[in-house]
């Protein structure tokens, strides 16, 4: 939501002594009543985005002024080590996906498979050697989230981009991950 001056808000937070600035926050699972064309007429429907986020295109009337020119920000993170992407909602998302886009690369293996595969590994230390600081609520959480448990984010983003659901804006490098 935009603030009174039409600028998008940011929040300063401190993490491990380092200052971090929250630029954009989005729910990973949400259900919301919205209006979309269905069978040739506008209808109020409940859109459930599980592992997905809104991806409204540029100039959409529901966008706050700070996003109106470029489209709604879409964040697609990869695994804990590979970084992710910032995209902007594309023209095809509204008519083809109820204005939605994936909000993550997606799992390649189940949580149980990942836990089994990660047994005995020093995951946090492995990530630190790659330049990534990770904070997790438990070792099991880290085990479920090992990098090889996820699809390659580059491939997922390329498909989304080519389909016109969202447009690539920037590649992100992982510096820190919080897992809960």
Buried (B, 14 or more C-beta within 10 A) or exposed (E): EBEEEEEBEEEEEEEEEEEEEEEEEBEEEBEEEBEEEEEEEEEEEEBEBEEBBBBBBBEBEEBEEBBBEBBBBBBBBBBBBBBBBBBBBBBBBBEEBBBBBBBBBBBBBEBEBBBEEBEEEEBBEBBEEEEBBBEBEEBEBBBBBBBEBBBBBBEBBEEBBEBBBBBBEEEBEBEBBEEE
